[in-house]
């Protein structure tokens, strides 16, 4: 039996790649899409490269109630993704969420809802396998190099900063690093924000430029040495293996996990 999927965000760059991945995977069946407009149209009417007669919904609750599906994939915005995921869980759908920018409070709330219904749910700030390894290696290095800064770079249409990947990386580092305030104790900034955002003394810098896709460098400093761990996604195809793996894995789960590293 195929895994029936509802996808939110079909017109976005990630959404279009995900549609192609679903259509090329014999075990997957795209049953419907959710868009903030184009109610009543078909997928082929709103996505140039698709010939699929898949219904488009603007109301996610209506979609979840009318379409028989197993998994919901969200590739939208933090606000929409949070609302969509709550509704999906309420309608007994497993969820694979590639939307970053969720607060710890919202993740905890969604985990409680999913765990209560014993539904699998995966929230992944980054679906690229290489990015997950970059985060794992950074966590390992933090035990020996407590001084660290993160530079994340994305395309100029990304709405949240810092990226979910950068925040997740910093959280993983924090769990394996002694807490400390980095830099000179009397440090000042001549321009506000010059030192970036801060989490547990670590500084996170966000760059947004056209031509970029998704890139992150974690730089550790120690006496007489510097260690850099870097990952680059050159195109959005790099995320598809992670989404594909997550759809299969979430069917076997009965709780919510945050981070692709927890299912690999």
Secondary structure by P-SEA (a helix, b strand, c coil): ccbbbbbcccccaaaaaaaaaaaacccccccccccccccccccccccccccccbbbbccaaaaaaaccccbbbbcccaaaaaaaaaaaaaabbbbbbccccccaaaaaaaaaaaaaacbbbbbcccccaaaaaaaaaaaaaccccccbbbbbbbcccccccccaaaaaaaaaaaaccccccccccccccccccccccccccbbbbbbbbccccbbbbbbbbcccbbbbbbbbccccccaaaaaaaaaaaaaaccbbbccccccc
